[in-house]
Amino acid sequence: MKLQTGEKKFFGRAILVATAFVGLVAFTGAPSARADADGGCQRRIAKADHRLHEAVEHHGWDSRQADHARHELREARERCWNERHRWWDEDGHRWHSDRDWYDHDHDRH
């Protein structure tokens, strides 16, 4: 069977479109799977750390709000440790595989 020039262009374009579609479908779900690979630990700890910095900035080191934010950060770290046996150090931008955080590490920044 001999294809004419118009049919060759059509099949070539159809293969190109199909390949692009398969690539799009294959890579669309990958980032969301990677983002949740740590169970949301990094995001959760980063948010708790940010809230603590905000509470200290707006209300002071010894405020009720800062104490609450410290408690929330401790809970976020504990949750990650219990689930993954690692925790995210937002200030150092690295993962720790030892339970070596200090609950008052933000007291004198």
Protein Blocks (a to p, Z undefined) as FASTA:
>chain_A
ZZdfklmmmmmmmmmmmmmmmmmmmmmmmmmmmmmmnnommmmmmmmmmmmmmmmmmnoj
klmklmmmmmmmmmmmmmmmmmnopacdfklopadfbdcbcfklmmmZZ
